[in-house]
Amino acid sequence: MESLYQQSQSAVLNMSTTQHIVVLGVDIGGSHITTALVDLSTRSLVAHSLRREAVDSEQDAEEIFTRWARLIEESFSGLDLPSKKIGIAIPGPFDYEQGISLMHEQRKFSALYQLNIREALSQRLGISAESIRFINDAASFLKGEVYAGAAQHHDRVLGFTLGTGLGSALSLAGVTTDADLWNSAFRDGIAEEYLSTRWFVKRYRELSGKDVGGVKELVALAKSDDSIHEIFQEFAHNLAHFIMPYIKQHEIGCVVIGGNISNASPLFLPAFEALIAAEGYSTVVRISSLKENAAIIGAASCWDL
């Protein structure tokens, strides 16, 4: 009996004969690489093709490249595609046109600083460098949601990933870019200090004197601790007041929210939407529908020209 992965490969083989366009989407983070085949004809992942592997971003360059190339090769294994095309979402700073890593002294990928990632992967995979494209990870998240998720049919979109850090992206008339708002001045510091997991942990400690591991733990305690509802209401105010100037500046029609904190949206979304409406904006707010797959689909969609 065929394995699920073999079945997915057979499905892709059939796709190649029916004019389906299949691209490998890759999401590279500080601790992992995730890949999946994306059918651009249906704007969806090929069933059972999702793969993930842990990668220590502080290893030497050769080890990182070897792990990346191995998983990418496995993802293409057995496929009879007319050409192999890859879209890669990766954090910045990075020269996305040239494929050169500019990450330095950020406790991730230090060994790749100023190396040409496109050429390195091209050589190891035995494919042309022109078959590999790169996109910023935050931009890729939003591009995926505009292409196939919660922000379809909207042409002026602002996207945020809320978690251990603050990711942001802007999509205007089909062009998606990293908004890079994490260190924007906000209140007594920068935006990320008020719109990330560490703010929740800090604020709960201030109000209760207790420590929690993160937002998921706060959600579990919400039924028995009223202070948690206060914290989420305060977070909604922070988020609304930070976002509203950008909604006005870019005439944003849709805001998409992803990241781990978005899983707690029932506790902050109603207040956030009410604050936006109270300022006279008709902007709709959507929680990511693609979740972790958004960046993969967004990266692959770089080939849908």
Secondary structure, 3 states (H helix, E strand, C coil): CCCHHHHHHHHHHHHHCCCCCEEEEEEECCCEEEEEEEECCCCEECCCCCEEEECCCCCCHHHHHHHHHHHHHHHHCCCCCCCCCEEEEECCCEECCCCEECCCCCCCCHHHCCCEHHHHHHHHHCCCHHHEEEEEHHHHHHHHHHHHCCCCCCCEEEEEEECCCEEEEEEECCEEEECCCCCCEECCEEHHHHCCHHHHHHHHHHHHCCCCCCHHHHHHHCCCCHHHHHHHHHHHHHHHHHHHHHHHHHCCCEEEEECHHHHHHHHCHHHHHHHHHHCCCCCEEEECCCHHHHHHHHHHHHHCC
